[in-house]
């Protein structure tokens, strides 16, 4: 008896588009990870959209963005480990190193309405 192969409809969707994105337009910082995990260099950014999987950031096209870094969102104490997925001019699309907690995402979205 052959096993049934049920196609996964989500496999053709890019990972950064598989999750619902919320617009928050909140200031943030990209924290570079240096030698021995030092975090001295920072770059300001604007977090336009966020999801459980990643975020869309706006950064000056003249500033470099490393492959791996920490993201800090204004008003949130935690830093989120990120990996650069793609960059198009000022728009930087990042994936979080692990899915963020839905309660944390709710807190971030809620803060954007209070700001």
Order of alpha helices (4+ residues) and beta strands (2+ residues): beta-beta-beta-beta-beta-beta-alpha
